[in-house]
Amino acid sequence: QLADAAREIMVMQDMATPRPTLRPTPRPTPSVVMAYMFRKNERERWRIYTASQEGTSPLAITNGEADDMWPAWSPDGERVAFTSNRDGNWEIYTMRVDGTEQTRVTRHAASDWTAAWSPDGARLVFASTRERQWDIYVVNADGSGLVRLTDDLEDDQSPAWSPDGRVIAFASKRDGNWEIYLMNADGSAQTRLTHTTSSIPGLSMANGA
């Protein structure tokens, strides 16, 4: 399973510094096909936007006094998960694609970051500093059933589900620099995939790679 998933990894974004990123998404409506984060300058807050495939008709679906970042569209195209510091620290939230029903999923004094949906839309995998270093956790979309998947002393970040939901890819510094690892969805069989001296970006799984 891990070997099969290795062929499905695609580089998506640099995880070292937050910046505007576009993520193609399922089509919830004919006119809205992507969600992204954007701010006009360093004095403004990060917002979540939706837009058409051509980049037309951009619509801000968050608009508060905090930063809203790292959107992830649910597999059914009905909801968007995102990271926000609106309640004093970084937490995971979800909302409908029109920006309504914004709901807090995680509740912890540490930072929770960069959520990704399971293929069935039932769970979210994310990175957190609950044990000081960054580790990977999974939680039900309603905030219940939190499970810690990694517990290395070095940072683990940028989790991404395989299309069949059986494997999670993530980036880790456990061997001295950022490398890509794979594990089963329950956290077992953690296996190093890459061997490089350069920085590894964030990850996404894609069919047919």
C-alpha positions in Angstrom: 0.0 0.0 0.0 2.8 2.4 0.9 4.6 1.7 -2.3 1.5 2.4 -4.4 0.8 5.6 -2.6 4.4 6.8 -3.3 3.6 7.2 -7.0 0.7 9.5 -6.1 2.6 12.3 -4.4 2.6 15.8 -6.0 4.4 18.9 -4.8 1.9 21.6 -4.0 3.3 24.4 -1.8 6.3 25.6 0.2 5.5 25.0 3.8 8.2 27.3 5.2 6.4 30.6 4.6 2.6 31.1 4.2 1.8 32.7 0.9 -1.1 32.8 -1.6 -1.8 29.3 -3.0 -4.4 28.0 -5.4 -5.8 24.5 -5.0 -8.0 23.0 -7.7 -11.1 21.5 -6.0 -14.2 19.5 -6.8 -16.9 21.4 -8.6 -19.6 22.3 -6.0 -21.2 24.6 -8.6 -20.4 25.2 -12.3 -19.0 28.6 -11.5 -16.8 27.9 -8.4 -13.9 25.5 -8.7 -11.1 26.6 -6.4 -10.5 28.0 -3.0 -7.4 30.0 -2.1 -6.0 32.4 0.5 -4.9 36.0 -0.4 -4.0 39.4 1.1 -3.3 42.5 -0.9 -0.3 43.6 1.3 1.4 42.8 4.6 -0.9 45.2 6.6 -4.0 43.2 5.6 -5.3 39.9 7.1 -5.3 36.7 5.1 -8.7 35.8 3.7 -10.2 32.7 2.1 -11.6 33.3 -1.5 -13.3 31.2 -4.0 -13.1 31.7 -7.8 -13.8 30.2 -11.2 -11.3 28.1 -13.0 -10.3 31.1 -15.1 -9.7 33.1 -11.9 -12.8 35.3 -12.5 -15.5 36.2 -10.0 -13.4 36.0 -6.8 -15.4 36.1 -3.6 -14.1 36.5 -0.1 -15.9 33.9 2.1 -14.1 35.0 5.3 -13.8 38.6 6.4 -12.9 39.1 10.0 -10.2 40.7 12.2 -8.1 37.5 12.2 -6.0 35.6 9.6 -7.8 32.8 7.8 -5.5 30.5 5.8 -4.9 27.1 4.1 -8.3 26.2 2.7 -9.1 22.6 1.9 -12.3 21.7 0.0 -14.2 18.6 1.2 -14.5 15.7 -1.2 -18.2 16.3 -1.7 -17.6 20.0 -2.5 -19.9 21.2 0.3 -17.5 22.5 2.9 -14.1 24.1 3.3 -11.7 23.4 6.1 -9.3 26.2 7.0 -6.9 27.4 9.7 -7.6 30.6 11.7 -6.3 32.5 14.7 -9.6 34.3 15.3 -9.9 32.8 18.8 -6.4 33.7 20.0 -4.4 30.9 18.5 -4.3 28.7 15.4 -7.2 26.3 15.2 -9.0 24.2 12.5 -12.4 25.4 11.3 -14.9 24.4 8.7 -17.6 26.3 6.8 -19.9 25.9 3.8 -18.5 27.0 0.5 -20.5 30.3 0.6 -18.8 31.2 3.9 -21.8 30.4 6.2 -21.8 28.0 9.2 -18.2 28.7 10.2 -17.5 26.1 12.9 -14.5 25.6 15.1 -13.3 21.9 15.0 -10.2 21.9 17.3 -9.9 23.5 20.8 -6.4 23.6 22.3 -3.9 26.2 23.5 -1.3 25.0 21.0 -1.3 25.7 17.2 -3.4 23.4 14.9 -2.5 23.9 11.3 -3.1 22.8 7.6 -6.0 20.4 7.7 -6.7 17.9 4.9 -9.9 15.9 4.5 -10.2 12.2 4.4 -11.6 10.9 1.0 -14.9 10.1 2.6 -15.1 13.6 4.2 -15.5 12.1 7.7 -12.2 13.1 9.2 -9.5 15.8 9.1 -5.8 15.2 9.4 -3.7 18.2 10.6 -0.4 19.2 12.2 -0.2 20.5 15.8 2.2 21.7 18.5 0.3 20.1 21.3 3.5 18.3 22.5 5.8 21.3 21.6 7.1 19.9 18.3 4.8 19.5 15.3 3.0 16.2 15.2 0.3 14.8 13.0 -3.2 14.3 14.4 -6.6 13.1 13.0 -10.0 14.1 14.2 -13.6 13.6 13.1 -15.0 16.5 11.2 -17.3 17.4 14.1 -14.3 17.7 16.5 -14.6 14.3 18.2 -12.3 11.3 18.3 -8.9 13.1 18.3 -6.0 10.7 17.7 -2.3 11.5 17.6 -0.6 9.7 14.7 3.1 10.7 15.1 5.2 11.2 18.3 8.7 11.8 17.1 10.8 14.5 18.9 11.3 16.3 15.5 8.7 18.1 13.5 6.1 16.3 11.4 4.0 18.6 9.1 1.9 18.9 5.9 -0.2 15.7 6.0 -2.1 14.5 2.9 -4.4 11.5 2.5 -4.1 9.0 -0.3 -7.2 8.8 -2.6 -8.3 5.5 -1.0 -7.9 6.8 2.5 -5.5 4.1 3.6 -2.3 6.1 3.6 -1.2 9.5 4.8 1.9 11.3 3.4 3.7 13.9 5.6 6.9 15.8 5.8 9.3 15.3 8.7 12.7 16.5 10.0 13.2 13.3 12.1 16.3 12.4 10.0 18.0 15.8 10.1 16.2 17.6 7.2 12.8 17.7 5.7 11.9 14.4 4.0 8.6 12.8 2.8 7.3 9.9 4.8 4.3 7.6 4.4 2.2 5.9 7.1 -1.0 4.0 7.3 -4.0 6.1 8.3 -3.8 4.8 11.9 -0.2 6.0 12.2 1.4 2.6 11.8 4.2 1.6 9.4 5.9 5.1 9.2 8.3 4.8 6.3 10.8 7.3 4.8 10.2 7.9 1.1 12.7 10.5 0.0 16.5 11.0 0.6 17.6 14.6 -0.1 19.6 17.4 1.4 17.1 20.1 0.2 13.9 21.3 1.8 10.7 19.3 1.1 7.6 21.2 0.2 4.0 20.5 1.4 2.2 17.5 -0.1 -1.0 16.4 -1.8 -2.1 13.0 -3.1 -3.5 12.8 -6.6 -5.1 10.0 -8.6 -3.3 8.7 -11.6 0.2 10.1 -10.7 
